[in-house]
Each structure stands twice: as structure tokens, then as C-alpha cells.
Amino acid sequence: MINSFRDYFYRYRPALLHTEKNIHDSLEDHRQMLEAMKKKNPRLVERLVRNHLEKGKEIIIKEISKGRMVP
């Protein structure tokens, strides 16, 4: 399962980090996840990770719909 996630992220990473805003948002998401981990708050970590993945999914769907990426 981890290998398939890794393959997924490497394949779509250029689209996910295509703009300065996406880079900034991703870094902020990761910072928040790390803070939640430091506070040992698994529910918050799970919520933050799920939100982060959902944002990525939306970016990829938008790129595919605009014809800039093949699924």
C-alpha cells in the first residue's frame, strides 16, 4: 500500500507543486501535521492528513480536466 502511495505522489507531484501557492499551502499543511503529532493528537493528525490529500486530489482532477495531465 505504501509503495502505491509513493508511486502516486511521484507521478503527480509536479502538478501538485506547480505554483507558489500550492507549494506554500503544502508546506503549511505539513507544518500543521507535525505540530499535531508533537502534541500527540491523533484525531487532529488524521483530519489534517485527510484534508491535505483531498486538496491534492482536487488539484489533480482540475489538471486532468484542463487536459494538462493524463490520469
mmCIF file as Biopython writes it, N, C-alpha, C and O atoms, coordinates in Angstrom:
data_model
#
loop_
_atom_site.group_PDB
_atom_site.id
_atom_site.type_symbol
_atom_site.label_atom_id
_atom_site.label_alt_id
_atom_site.label_comp_id
_atom_site.label_asym_id
_atom_site.label_entity_id
_atom_site.label_seq_id
_atom_site.pdbx_PDB_ins_code
_atom_site.Cartn_x
_atom_site.Cartn_y
_atom_site.Cartn_z
_atom_site.occupancy
_atom_site.B_iso_or_equiv
_atom_site.auth_seq_id
_atom_site.auth_asym_id
_atom_site.pdbx_PDB_model_num
ATOM 1   N N  . MET A ? 1  ? 0.820   -1.186 0.000   1.0 0.0 1  A 1 
ATOM 2   C CA . MET A ? 1  ? 0.000   0.000  0.000   1.0 0.0 1  A 1 
ATOM 3   C C  . MET A ? 1  ? 0.873   1.262  0.000   1.0 0.0 1  A 1 
ATOM 4   O O  . MET A ? 1  ? 0.598   2.212  -0.732  1.0 0.0 1  A 1 
ATOM 5   N N  . ILE A ? 2  ? 1.911   1.262  0.816   1.0 0.0 2  A 1 
ATOM 6   C CA . ILE A ? 2  ? 2.793   2.434  0.891   1.0 0.0 2  A 1 
ATOM 7   C C  . ILE A ? 2  ? 3.476   2.652  -0.452  1.0 0.0 2  A 1 
ATOM 8   O O  . ILE A ? 2  ? 3.624   3.790  -0.896  1.0 0.0 2  A 1 
ATOM 9   N N  . ASN A ? 3  ? 3.893   1.571  -1.102  1.0 0.0 3  A 1 
ATOM 10  C CA . ASN A ? 3  ? 4.548   1.727  -2.403  1.0 0.0 3  A 1 
ATOM 11  C C  . ASN A ? 3  ? 3.605   2.337  -3.428  1.0 0.0 3  A 1 
ATOM 12  O O  . ASN A ? 3  ? 4.031   3.154  -4.244  1.0 0.0 3  A 1 
ATOM 13  N N  . SER A ? 4  ? 2.329   1.955  -3.403  1.0 0.0 4  A 1 
ATOM 14  C CA . SER A ? 4  ? 1.400   2.527  -4.376  1.0 0.0 4  A 1 
ATOM 15  C C  . SER A ? 4  ? 1.173   4.006  -4.083  1.0 0.0 4  A 1 
ATOM 16  O O  . SER A ? 4  ? 1.036   4.793  -5.020  1.0 0.0 4  A 1 
ATOM 17  N N  . PHE A ? 5  ? 1.130   4.409  -2.812  1.0 0.0 5  A 1 
ATOM 18  C CA . PHE A ? 5  ? 1.020   5.826  -2.469  1.0 0.0 5  A 1 
ATOM 19  C C  . PHE A ? 5  ? 2.252   6.588  -2.949  1.0 0.0 5  A 1 
ATOM 20  O O  . PHE A ? 5  ? 2.139   7.684  -3.497  1.0 0.0 5  A 1 
ATOM 21  N N  . ARG A ? 6  ? 3.408   6.007  -2.740  1.0 0.0 6  A 1 
ATOM 22  C CA . ARG A ? 6  ? 4.649   6.657  -3.165  1.0 0.0 6  A 1 
ATOM 23  C C  . ARG A ? 6  ? 4.659   6.838  -4.677  1.0 0.0 6  A 1 
ATOM 24  O O  . ARG A ? 6  ? 5.024   7.907  -5.167  1.0 0.0 6  A 1 
ATOM 25  N N  . ASP A ? 7  ? 4.266   5.820  -5.414  1.0 0.0 7  A 1 
ATOM 26  C CA . ASP A ? 7  ? 4.197   5.926  -6.875  1.0 0.0 7  A 1 
ATOM 27  C C  . ASP A ? 7  ? 3.219   7.022  -7.292  1.0 0.0 7  A 1 
ATOM 28  O O  . ASP A ? 7  ? 3.498   7.799  -8.206  1.0 0.0 7  A 1 
ATOM 29  N N  . TYR A ? 8  ? 2.092   7.077  -6.625  1.0 0.0 8  A 1 
ATOM 30  C CA . TYR A ? 8  ? 1.076   8.085  -6.903  1.0 0.0 8  A 1 
ATOM 31  C C  . TYR A ? 8  ? 1.647   9.483  -6.701  1.0 0.0 8  A 1 
ATOM 32  O O  . TYR A ? 8  ? 1.488   10.350 -7.561  1.0 0.0 8  A 1 
ATOM 33  N N  . PHE A ? 9  ? 2.309   9.704  -5.574  1.0 0.0 9  A 1 
ATOM 34  C CA . PHE A ? 9  ? 2.831   11.029 -5.275  1.0 0.0 9  A 1 
ATOM 35  C C  . PHE A ? 9  ? 3.946   11.434 -6.233  1.0 0.0 9  A 1 
ATOM 36  O O  . PHE A ? 9  ? 4.010   12.594 -6.641  1.0 0.0 9  A 1 
ATOM 37  N N  . TYR A ? 10 ? 4.818   10.511 -6.596  1.0 0.0 10 A 1 
ATOM 38  C CA . TYR A ? 10 ? 5.882   10.858 -7.541  1.0 0.0 10 A 1 
ATOM 39  C C  . TYR A ? 10 ? 5.305   11.194 -8.915  1.0 0.0 10 A 1 
ATOM 40  O O  . TYR A ? 10 ? 5.802   12.081 -9.608  1.0 0.0 10 A 1 
ATOM 41  N N  . ARG A ? 11 ? 4.253   10.477 -9.297  1.0 0.0 11 A 1 
ATOM 42  C CA . ARG A ? 11 ? 3.650   10.714 -10.603 1.0 0.0 11 A 1 
ATOM 43  C C  . ARG A ? 11 ? 2.995   12.091 -10.674 1.0 0.0 11 A 1 
ATOM 44  O O  . ARG A ? 11 ? 3.113   12.785 -11.684 1.0 0.0 11 A 1 
ATOM 45  N N  . TYR A ? 12 ? 2.306   12.489 -9.605  1.0 0.0 12 A 1 
ATOM 46  C CA . TYR A ? 12 ? 1.526   13.718 -9.629  1.0 0.0 12 A 1 
ATOM 47  C C  . TYR A ? 12 ? 2.185   14.902 -8.929  1.0 0.0 12 A 1 
ATOM 48  O O  . TYR A ? 12 ? 1.634   16.003 -8.929  1.0 0.0 12 A 1 
ATOM 49  N N  . ARG A ? 13 ? 3.320   14.695 -8.350  1.0 0.0 13 A 1 
ATOM 50  C CA . ARG A ? 13 ? 3.980   15.768 -7.610  1.0 0.0 13 A 1 
ATOM 51  C C  . ARG A ? 13 ? 4.199   17.049 -8.425  1.0 0.0 13 A 1 
ATOM 52  O O  . ARG A ? 13 ? 3.953   18.137 -7.904  1.0 0.0 13 A 1 
ATOM 53  N N  . PRO A ? 14 ? 4.651   16.961 -9.684  1.0 0.0 14 A 1 
ATOM 54  C CA . PRO A ? 14 ? 4.836   18.207 -10.445 1.0 0.0 14 A 1 
ATOM 55  C C  . PRO A ? 14 ? 3.560   19.046 -10.534 1.0 0.0 14 A 1 
ATOM 56  O O  . PRO A ? 14 ? 3.621   20.273 -10.451 1.0 0.0 14 A 1 
ATOM 57  N N  . ALA A ? 15 ? 2.405   18.396 -10.704 1.0 0.0 15 A 1 
ATOM 58  C CA . ALA A ? 15 ? 1.142   19.141 -10.769 1.0 0.0 15 A 1 
ATOM 59  C C  . ALA A ? 15 ? 0.780   19.709 -9.403  1.0 0.0 15 A 1 
ATOM 60  O O  . ALA A ? 15 ? 0.260   20.821 -9.301  1.0 0.0 15 A 1 
ATOM 61  N N  . LEU A ? 16 ? 1.056   18.946 -8.363  1.0 0.0 16 A 1 
ATOM 62  C CA . LEU A ? 16 ? 0.700   19.383 -7.013  1.0 0.0 16 A 1 
ATOM 63  C C  . LEU A ? 16 ? 1.521   20.578 -6.565  1.0 0.0 16 A 1 
ATOM 64  O O  . LEU A ? 16 ? 1.043   21.408 -5.791  1.0 0.0 16 A 1 
ATOM 65  N N  . LEU A ? 17 ? 2.745   20.670 -7.041  1.0 0.0 17 A 1 
ATOM 66  C CA . LEU A ? 17 ? 3.634   21.756 -6.633  1.0 0.0 17 A 1 
ATOM 67  C C  . LEU A ? 17 ? 3.921   22.712 -7.792  1.0 0.0 17 A 1 
ATOM 68  O O  . LEU A ? 17 ? 5.006   23.288 -7.880  1.0 0.0 17 A 1 
ATOM 69  N N  . HIS A ? 18 ? 2.958   22.869 -8.660  1.0 0.0 18 A 1 
ATOM 70  C CA . HIS A ? 18 ? 3.128   23.667 -9.876  1.0 0.0 18 A 1 
ATOM 71  C C  . HIS A ? 18 ? 3.197   25.170 -9.608  1.0 0.0 18 A 1 
ATOM 72  O O  . HIS A ? 18 ? 3.855   25.897 -10.351 1.0 0.0 18 A 1 
ATOM 73  N N  . THR A ? 19 ? 2.532   25.642 -8.564  1.0 0.0 19 A 1 
ATOM 74  C CA . THR A ? 19 ? 2.500   27.087 -8.293  1.0 0.0 19 A 1 
ATOM 75  C C  . THR A ? 19 ? 3.086   27.386 -6.912  1.0 0.0 19 A 1 
ATOM 76  O O  . THR A ? 19 ? 3.175   26.513 -6.050  1.0 0.0 19 A 1 
ATOM 77  N N  . GLU A ? 20 ? 3.476   28.634 -6.735  1.0 0.0 20 A 1 
ATOM 78  C CA . GLU A ? 20 ? 3.985   29.072 -5.423  1.0 0.0 20 A 1 
ATOM 79  C C  . GLU A ? 20 ? 2.931   28.872 -4.344  1.0 0.0 20 A 1 
ATOM 80  O O  . GLU A ? 20 ? 3.251   28.479 -3.222  1.0 0.0 20 A 1 
ATOM 81  N N  . LYS A ? 21 ? 1.678   29.141 -4.682  1.0 0.0 21 A 1 
ATOM 82  C CA . LYS A ? 21 ? 0.601   28.974 -3.704  1.0 0.0 21 A 1 
ATOM 83  C C  . LYS A ? 21 ? 0.487   27.524 -3.277  1.0 0.0 21 A 1 
ATOM 84  O O  . LYS A ? 21 ? 0.360   27.235 -2.087  1.0 0.0 21 A 1 
ATOM 85  N N  . ASN A ? 22 ? 0.531   26.604 -4.237  1.0 0.0 22 A 1 
ATOM 86  C CA . ASN A ? 22 ? 0.441   25.182 -3.896  1.0 0.0 22 A 1 
ATOM 87  C C  . ASN A ? 22 ? 1.612   24.753 -3.012  1.0 0.0 22 A 1 
ATOM 88  O O  . ASN A ? 22 ? 1.435   23.979 -2.071  1.0 0.0 22 A 1 
ATOM 89  N N  . ILE A ? 23 ? 2.796   25.254 -3.317  1.0 0.0 23 A 1 
ATOM 90  C CA . ILE A ? 23 ? 3.974   24.928 -2.509  1.0 0.0 23 A 1 
ATOM 91  C C  . ILE A ? 23 ? 3.781   25.460 -1.094  1.0 0.0 23 A 1 
ATOM 92  O O  . ILE A ? 23 ? 3.994   24.741 -0.118  1.0 0.0 23 A 1 
ATOM 93  N N  . HIS A ? 24 ? 3.383   26.704 -0.991  1.0 0.0 24 A 1 
ATOM 94  C CA . HIS A ? 24 ? 3.168   27.320 0.325   1.0 0.0 24 A 1 
ATOM 95  C C  . HIS A ? 24 ? 2.100   26.564 1.109   1.0 0.0 24 A 1 
ATOM 96  O O  . HIS A ? 24 ? 2.294   26.255 2.285   1.0 0.0 24 A 1 
ATOM 97  N N  . ASP A ? 25 ? 0.971   26.266 0.464   1.0 0.0 25 A 1 
ATOM 98  C CA . ASP A ? 25 ? -0.118  25.552 1.134   1.0 0.0 25 A 1 
ATOM 99  C C  . ASP A ? 25 ? 0.329   24.169 1.601   1.0 0.0 25 A 1 
ATOM 100 O O  . ASP A ? 25 ? -0.017  23.736 2.701   1.0 0.0 25 A 1 
ATOM 101 N N  . SER A ? 26 ? 1.094   23.484 0.767   1.0 0.0 26 A 1 
ATOM 102 C CA . SER A ? 26 ? 1.577   22.147 1.132   1.0 0.0 26 A 1 
ATOM 103 C C  . SER A ? 26 ? 2.517   22.209 2.332   1.0 0.0 26 A 1 
ATOM 104 O O  . SER A ? 26 ? 2.412   21.401 3.254   1.0 0.0 26 A 1 
ATOM 105 N N  . LEU A ? 27 ? 3.424   23.162 2.313   1.0 0.0 27 A 1 
ATOM 106 C CA . LEU A ? 27 ? 4.342   23.307 3.451   1.0 0.0 27 A 1 
ATOM 107 C C  . LEU A ? 27 ? 3.588   23.637 4.734   1.0 0.0 27 A 1 
ATOM 108 O O  . LEU A ? 27 ? 3.906   23.110 5.800   1.0 0.0 27 A 1 
ATOM 109 N N  . GLU A ? 28 ? 2.598   24.503 4.630   1.0 0.0 28 A 1 
ATOM 110 C CA . GLU A ? 28 ? 1.794   24.855 5.804   1.0 0.0 28 A 1 
ATOM 111 C C  . GLU A ? 28 ? 1.014   23.642 6.312   1.0 0.0 28 A 1 
ATOM 112 O O  . GLU A ? 28 ? 0.934   23.418 7.519   1.0 0.0 28 A 1 
ATOM 113 N N  . ASP A ? 29 ? 0.444   22.866 5.401   1.0 0.0 29 A 1 
ATOM 114 C CA . ASP A ? 29 ? -0.255  21.643 5.804   1.0 0.0 29 A 1 
ATOM 115 C C  . ASP A ? 29 ? 0.678   20.709 6.570   1.0 0.0 29 A 1 
ATOM 116 O O  . ASP A ? 29 ? 0.312   20.175 7.617   1.0 0.0 29 A 1 
ATOM 117 N N  . HIS A ? 30 ? 1.886   20.516 6.037   1.0 0.0 30 A 1 
ATOM 118 C CA . HIS A ? 30 ? 2.839   19.620 6.685   1.0 0.0 30 A 1 
ATOM 119 C C  . HIS A ? 30 ? 3.278   20.164 8.048   1.0 0.0 30 A 1 
ATOM 120 O O  . HIS A ? 30 ? 3.460   19.396 8.992   1.0 0.0 30 A 1 
ATOM 121 N N  . ARG A ? 31 ? 3.446   21.468 8.148   1.0 0.0 31 A 1 
ATOM 122 C CA . ARG A ? 31 ? 3.806   22.070 9.432   1.0 0.0 31 A 1 
ATOM 123 C C  . ARG A ? 31 ? 2.716   21.793 10.468  1.0 0.0 31 A 1 
ATOM 124 O O  . ARG A ? 31 ? 3.008   21.433 11.608  1.0 0.0 31 A 1 
ATOM 125 N N  . GLN A ? 32 ? 1.465   21.964 10.060  1.0 0.0 32 A 1 
ATOM 126 C CA . GLN A ? 32 ? 0.346   21.711 10.968  1.0 0.0 32 A 1 
ATOM 127 C C  . GLN A ? 32 ? 0.280   20.240 11.373  1.0 0.0 32 A 1 
ATOM 128 O O  . GLN A ? 32 ? -0.004  19.927 12.529  1.0 0.0 32 A 1 
ATOM 129 N N  . MET A ? 33 ? 0.540   19.343 10.431  1.0 0.0 33 A 1 
ATOM 130 C CA . MET A ? 33 ? 0.543   17.909 10.752  1.0 0.0 33 A 1 
ATOM 131 C C  . MET A ? 33 ? 1.617   17.582 11.775  1.0 0.0 33 A 1 
ATOM 132 O O  . MET A ? 33 ? 1.371   16.844 12.729  1.0 0.0 33 A 1 
ATOM 133 N N  . LEU A ? 34 ? 2.812   18.135 11.576  1.0 0.0 34 A 1 
ATOM 134 C CA . LEU A ? 34 ? 3.906   17.889 12.523  1.0 0.0 34 A 1 
ATOM 135 C C  . LEU A ? 34 ? 3.580   18.431 13.913  1.0 0.0 34 A 1 
ATOM 136 O O  . LEU A ? 34 ? 3.870   17.782 14.918  1.0 0.0 34 A 1 
ATOM 137 N N  . GLU A ? 35 ? 2.979   19.615 13.971  1.0 0.0 35 A 1 
ATOM 138 C CA . GLU A ? 35 ? 2.594   20.193 15.266  1.0 0.0 35 A 1 
ATOM 139 C C  . GLU A ? 35 ? 1.574   19.306 15.966  1.0 0.0 35 A 1 
ATOM 140 O O  . GLU A ? 35 ? 1.668   19.080 17.173  1.0 0.0 35 A 1 
ATOM 141 N N  . ALA A ? 36 ? 0.612   18.810 15.224  1.0 0.0 36 A 1 
ATOM 142 C CA . ALA A ? 36 ? -0.389  17.917 15.807  1.0 0.0 36 A 1 
ATOM 143 C C  . ALA A ? 36 ? 0.251   16.624 16.302  1.0 0.0 36 A 1 
ATOM 144 O O  . ALA A ? 36 ? -0.152  16.088 17.334  1.0 0.0 36 A 1 
ATOM 145 N N  . MET A ? 37 ? 1.249   16.120 15.570  1.0 0.0 37 A 1 
ATOM 146 C CA . MET A ? 37 ? 1.961   14.914 16.010  1.0 0.0 37 A 1 
ATOM 147 C C  . MET A ? 37 ? 2.734   15.193 17.292  1.0 0.0 37 A 1 
ATOM 148 O O  . MET A ? 37 ? 2.733   14.376 18.212  1.0 0.0 37 A 1 
ATOM 149 N N  . LYS A ? 38 ? 3.392   16.343 17.352  1.0 0.0 38 A 1 
ATOM 150 C CA . LYS A ? 38 ? 4.145   16.709 18.558  1.0 0.0 38 A 1 
ATOM 151 C C  . LYS A ? 38 ? 3.226   16.796 19.771  1.0 0.0 38 A 1 
ATOM 152 O O  . LYS A ? 38 ? 3.622   16.461 20.887  1.0 0.0 38 A 1 
ATOM 153 N N  . LYS A ? 39 ? 2.000   17.246 19.541  1.0 0.0 39 A 1 
ATOM 154 C CA . LYS A ? 39 ? 1.022   17.371 20.629  1.0 0.0 39 A 1 
ATOM 155 C C  . LYS A ? 39 ? 0.315   16.047 20.916  1.0 0.0 39 A 1 
ATOM 156 O O  . LYS A ? 39 ? -0.543  15.962 21.795  1.0 0.0 39 A 1 
ATOM 157 N N  . LYS A ? 40 ? 0.688   15.026 20.164  1.0 0.0 40 A 1 
ATOM 158 C CA . LYS A ? 40 ? 0.120   13.675 20.320  1.0 0.0 40 A 1 
ATOM 159 C C  . LYS A ? 40 ? -1.396  13.693 20.218  1.0 0.0 40 A 1 
ATOM 160 O O  . LYS A ? 40 ? -2.112  13.164 21.069  1.0 0.0 40 A 1 
ATOM 161 N N  . ASN A ? 41 ? -1.857  14.323 19.142  1.0 0.0 41 A 1 
ATOM 162 C CA . ASN A ? 41 ? -3.287  14.447 18.888  1.0 0.0 41 A 1 
ATOM 163 C C  . ASN A ? 41 ? -3.637  13.690 17.607  1.0 0.0 41 A 1 
ATOM 164 O O  . ASN A ? 41 ? -3.709  14.283 16.531  1.0 0.0 41 A 1 
ATOM 165 N N  . PRO A ? 42 ? -3.856  12.371 17.728  1.0 0.0 42 A 1 
ATOM 166 C CA . PRO A ? 42 ? -4.064  11.563 16.524  1.0 0.0 42 A 1 
ATOM 167 C C  . PRO A ? 42 ? -5.309  11.943 15.730  1.0 0.0 42 A 1 
ATOM 168 O O  . PRO A ? 42 ? -5.303  11.832 14.504  1.0 0.0 42 A 1 
ATOM 169 N N  . ARG A ? 43 ? -6.353  12.379 16.378  1.0 0.0 43 A 1 
ATOM 170 C CA . ARG A ? 43 ? -7.568  12.770 15.636  1.0 0.0 43 A 1 
ATOM 171 C C  . ARG A ? 43 ? -7.296  13.991 14.758  1.0 0.0 43 A 1 
ATOM 172 O O  . ARG A ? 43 ? -7.730  14.054 13.608  1.0 0.0 43 A 1 
ATOM 173 N N  . LEU A ? 44 ? -6.576  14.950 15.316  1.0 0.0 44 A 1 
ATOM 174 C CA . LEU A ? 44 ? -6.233  16.136 14.543  1.0 0.0 44 A 1 
ATOM 175 C C  . LEU A ? 44 ? -5.295  15.772 13.400  1.0 0.0 44 A 1 
ATOM 176 O O  . LEU A ? 44 ? -5.463  16.261 12.283  1.0 0.0 44 A 1 
ATOM 177 N N  . VAL A ? 45 ? -4.317  14.926 13.663  1.0 0.0 45 A 1 
ATOM 178 C CA . VAL A ? 45 ? -3.391  14.487 12.605  1.0 0.0 45 A 1 
ATOM 179 C C  . VAL A ? 45 ? -4.180  13.845 11.475  1.0 0.0 45 A 1 
ATOM 180 O O  . VAL A ? 45 ? -3.968  14.162 10.305  1.0 0.0 45 A 1 
ATOM 181 N N  . GLU A ? 46 ? -5.086  12.946 11.822  1.0 0.0 46 A 1 
ATOM 182 C CA . GLU A ? 46 ? -5.868  12.263 10.797  1.0 0.0 46 A 1 
ATOM 183 C C  . GLU A ? 46 ? -6.690  13.266 9.984   1.0 0.0 46 A 1 
ATOM 184 O O  . GLU A ? 46 ? -6.746  13.166 8.758   1.0 0.0 46 A 1 
ATOM 185 N N  . ARG A ? 47 ? -7.319  14.215 10.644  1.0 0.0 47 A 1 
ATOM 186 C CA . ARG A ? 47 ? -8.125  15.218 9.940   1.0 0.0 47 A 1 
ATOM 187 C C  . ARG A ? 47 ? -7.261  16.052 9.004   1.0 0.0 47 A 1 
ATOM 188 O O  . ARG A ? 47 ? -7.644  16.311 7.863   1.0 0.0 47 A 1 
ATOM 189 N N  . LEU A ? 48 ? -6.090  16.474 9.491   1.0 0.0 48 A 1 
ATOM 190 C CA . LEU A ? 48 ? -5.188  17.286 8.675   1.0 0.0 48 A 1 
ATOM 191 C C  . LEU A ? 48 ? -4.663  16.515 7.464   1.0 0.0 48 A 1 
ATOM 192 O O  . LEU A ? 48 ? -4.577  17.061 6.365   1.0 0.0 48 A 1 
ATOM 193 N N  . VAL A ? 49 ? -4.319  15.260 7.668   1.0 0.0 49 A 1 
ATOM 194 C CA . VAL A ? 49 ? -3.820  14.435 6.556   1.0 0.0 49 A 1 
ATOM 195 C C  . VAL A ? 49 ? -4.920  14.230 5.523   1.0 0.0 49 A 1 
ATOM 196 O O  . VAL A ? 49 ? -4.688  14.352 4.320   1.0 0.0 49 A 1 
ATOM 197 N N  . ARG A ? 50 ? -6.108  13.921 6.002   1.0 0.0 50 A 1 
ATOM 198 C CA . ARG A ? 50 ? -7.221  13.722 5.066   1.0 0.0 50 A 1 
ATOM 199 C C  . ARG A ? 50 ? -7.502  14.993 4.265   1.0 0.0 50 A 1 
ATOM 200 O O  . ARG A ? 50 ? -7.712  14.928 3.054   1.0 0.0 50 A 1 
ATOM 201 N N  . ASN A ? 51 ? -7.505  16.142 4.930   1.0 0.0 51 A 1 
ATOM 202 C CA . ASN A ? 51 ? -7.722  17.410 4.230   1.0 0.0 51 A 1 
ATOM 203 C C  . ASN A ? 51 ? -6.625  17.674 3.206   1.0 0.0 51 A 1 
ATOM 204 O O  . ASN A ? 51 ? -6.898  18.134 2.097   1.0 0.0 51 A 1 
ATOM 205 N N  . HIS A ? 52 ? -5.386  17.382 3.583   1.0 0.0 52 A 1 
ATOM 206 C CA . HIS A ? 52 ? -4.250  17.579 2.683   1.0 0.0 52 A 1 
ATOM 207 C C  . HIS A ? 52 ? -4.389  16.700 1.437   1.0 0.0 52 A 1 
ATOM 208 O O  . HIS A ? 52 ? -4.165  17.164 0.319   1.0 0.0 52 A 1 
ATOM 209 N N  . LEU A ? 53 ? -4.751  15.454 1.630   1.0 0.0 53 A 1 
ATOM 210 C CA . LEU A ? 53 ? -4.923  14.546 0.495   1.0 0.0 53 A 1 
ATOM 211 C C  . LEU A ? 53 ? -6.098  14.975 -0.384  1.0 0.0 53 A 1 
ATOM 212 O O  . LEU A ? 53 ? -6.036  14.858 -1.608  1.0 0.0 53 A 1 
ATOM 213 N N  . GLU A ? 54 ? -7.155  15.467 0.236   1.0 0.0 54 A 1 
ATOM 214 C CA . GLU A ? 54 ? -8.307  15.944 -0.531  1.0 0.0 54 A 1 
ATOM 215 C C  . GLU A ? 54 ? -7.925  17.151 -1.399  1.0 0.0 54 A 1 
ATOM 216 O O  . GLU A ? 54 ? -8.344  17.246 -2.552  1.0 0.0 54 A 1 
ATOM 217 N N  . LYS A ? 55 ? -7.136  18.063 -0.847  1.0 0.0 55 A 1 
ATOM 218 C CA . LYS A ? 55 ? -6.664  19.210 -1.632  1.0 0.0 55 A 1 
ATOM 219 C C  . LYS A ? 55 ? -5.864  18.729 -2.839  1.0 0.0 55 A 1 
ATOM 220 O O  . LYS A ? 55 ? -6.040  19.229 -3.950  1.0 0.0 55 A 1 
ATOM 221 N N  . GLY A ? 56 ? -4.985  17.755 -2.612  1.0 0.0 56 A 1 
ATOM 222 C CA . GLY A ? 56 ? -4.184  17.213 -3.703  1.0 0.0 56 A 1 
ATOM 223 C C  . GLY A ? 56 ? -5.044  16.572 -4.767  1.0 0.0 56 A 1 
ATOM 224 O O  . GLY A ? 56 ? -4.806  16.744 -5.962  1.0 0.0 56 A 1 
ATOM 225 N N  . LYS A ? 57 ? -6.047  15.832 -4.325  1.0 0.0 57 A 1 
ATOM 226 C CA . LYS A ? 57 ? -6.954  15.184 -5.274  1.0 0.0 57 A 1 
ATOM 227 C C  . LYS A ? 57 ? -7.665  16.232 -6.129  1.0 0.0 57 A 1 
ATOM 228 O O  . LYS A ? 57 ? -7.797  16.058 -7.340  1.0 0.0 57 A 1 
ATOM 229 N N  . GLU A ? 58 ? -8.119  17.310 -5.510  1.0 0.0 58 A 1 
ATOM 230 C CA . GLU A ? 58 ? -8.811  18.368 -6.249  1.0 0.0 58 A 1 
ATOM 231 C C  . GLU A ? 58 ? -7.884  19.023 -7.281  1.0 0.0 58 A 1 
ATOM 232 O O  . GLU A ? 58 ? -8.311  19.325 -8.396  1.0 0.0 58 A 1 
ATOM 233 N N  . ILE A ? 59 ? -6.636  19.237 -6.914  1.0 0.0 59 A 1 
ATOM 234 C CA . ILE A ? 59 ? -5.672  19.821 -7.853  1.0 0.0 59 A 1 
ATOM 235 C C  . ILE A ? 59 ? -5.475  18.892 -9.051  1.0 0.0 59 A 1 
ATOM 236 O O  . ILE A ? 59 ? -5.477  19.343 -10.197 1.0 0.0 59 A 1 
ATOM 237 N N  . ILE A ? 60 ? -5.310  17.615 -8.788  1.0 0.0 60 A 1 
ATOM 238 C CA . ILE A ? 60 ? -5.072  16.645 -9.866  1.0 0.0 60 A 1 
ATOM 239 C C  . ILE A ? 60 ? -6.286  16.549 -10.785 1.0 0.0 60 A 1 
ATOM 240 O O  . ILE A ? 60 ? -6.141  16.522 -12.007 1.0 0.0 60 A 1 
ATOM 241 N N  . ILE A ? 61 ? -7.480  16.498 -10.200 1.0 0.0 61 A 1 
ATOM 242 C CA . ILE A ? 61 ? -8.692  16.437 -11.016 1.0 0.0 61 A 1 
ATOM 243 C C  . ILE A ? 61 ? -8.800  17.669 -11.902 1.0 0.0 61 A 1 
ATOM 244 O O  . ILE A ? 61 ? -9.171  17.562 -13.071 1.0 0.0 61 A 1 
ATOM 245 N N  . LYS A ? 62 ? -8.480  18.832 -11.358 1.0 0.0 62 A 1 
ATOM 246 C CA . LYS A ? 62 ? -8.534  20.068 -12.136 1.0 0.0 62 A 1 
ATOM 247 C C  . LYS A ? 62 ? -7.528  20.018 -13.293 1.0 0.0 62 A 1 
ATOM 248 O O  . LYS A ? 62 ? -7.848  20.411 -14.414 1.0 0.0 62 A 1 
ATOM 249 N N  . GLU A ? 63 ? -6.316  19.534 -13.017 1.0 0.0 63 A 1 
ATOM 250 C CA . GLU A ? 63 ? -5.292  19.446 -14.067 1.0 0.0 63 A 1 
ATOM 251 C C  . GLU A ? 63 ? -5.715  18.468 -15.163 1.0 0.0 63 A 1 
ATOM 252 O O  . GLU A ? 63 ? -5.501  18.730 -16.346 1.0 0.0 63 A 1 
ATOM 253 N N  . ILE A ? 64 ? -6.305  17.364 -14.778 1.0 0.0 64 A 1 
ATOM 254 C CA . ILE A ? 64 ? -6.775  16.371 -15.764 1.0 0.0 64 A 1 
ATOM 255 C C  . ILE A ? 64 ? -7.903  16.972 -16.596 1.0 0.0 64 A 1 
ATOM 256 O O  . ILE A ? 64 ? -7.925  16.820 -17.818 1.0 0.0 64 A 1 
ATOM 257 N N  . SER A ? 65 ? -8.842  17.657 -15.934 1.0 0.0 65 A 1 
ATOM 258 C CA . SER A ? 65 ? -9.978  18.216 -16.668 1.0 0.0 65 A 1 
ATOM 259 C C  . SER A ? 65 ? -9.563  19.316 -17.641 1.0 0.0 65 A 1 
ATOM 260 O O  . SER A ? 65 ? -10.239 19.545 -18.644 1.0 0.0 65 A 1 
ATOM 261 N N  . LYS A ? 66 ? -8.454  19.998 -17.348 1.0 0.0 66 A 1 
ATOM 262 C CA . LYS A ? 66 ? -7.947  21.026 -18.241 1.0 0.0 66 A 1 
ATOM 263 C C  . LYS A ? 66 ? -7.048  20.442 -19.331 1.0 0.0 66 A 1 
ATOM 264 O O  . LYS A ? 66 ? -6.549  21.175 -20.184 1.0 0.0 66 A 1 
ATOM 265 N N  . GLY A ? 67 ? -6.843  19.128 -19.302 1.0 0.0 67 A 1 
ATOM 266 C CA . GLY A ? 67 ? -6.040  18.471 -20.338 1.0 0.0 67 A 1 
ATOM 267 C C  . GLY A ? 67 ? -4.547  18.612 -20.142 1.0 0.0 67 A 1 
ATOM 268 O O  . GLY A ? 67 ? -3.775  18.307 -21.051 1.0 0.0 67 A 1 
ATOM 269 N N  . ARG A ? 68 ? -4.124  19.067 -18.979 1.0 0.0 68 A 1 
ATOM 270 C CA . ARG A ? 68 ? -2.704  19.246 -18.718 1.0 0.0 68 A 1 
ATOM 271 C C  . ARG A ? 68 ? -2.063  18.000 -18.136 1.0 0.0 68 A 1 
ATOM 272 O O  . ARG A ? 68 ? -0.852  17.959 -17.917 1.0 0.0 68 A 1 
ATOM 273 N N  . MET A ? 69 ? -2.875  16.989 -17.887 1.0 0.0 69 A 1 
ATOM 274 C CA . MET A ? 69 ? -2.338  15.772 -17.270 1.0 0.0 69 A 1 
ATOM 275 C C  . MET A ? 69 ? -3.208  14.595 -17.698 1.0 0.0 69 A 1 
ATOM 276 O O  . MET A ? 69 ? -4.418  14.730 -17.877 1.0 0.0 69 A 1 
ATOM 277 N N  . VAL A ? 70 ? -2.574  13.452 -17.855 1.0 0.0 70 A 1 
ATOM 278 C CA . VAL A ? 70 ? -3.274  12.228 -18.207 1.0 0.0 70 A 1 
ATOM 279 C C  . VAL A ? 70 ? -3.431  11.394 -16.943 1.0 0.0 70 A 1 
ATOM 280 O O  . VAL A ? 70 ? -2.474  11.227 -16.187 1.0 0.0 70 A 1 
ATOM 281 N N  . PRO A ? 71 ? -4.635  10.868 -16.709 1.0 0.0 71 A 1 
ATOM 282 C CA . PRO A ? 71 ? -4.843  10.060 -15.482 1.0 0.0 71 A 1 
ATOM 283 C C  . PRO A ? 71 ? -4.009  8.803  -15.445 1.0 0.0 71 A 1 
ATOM 284 O O  . PRO A ? 71 ? -4.085  8.040  -14.482 1.0 0.0 71 A 1 
#
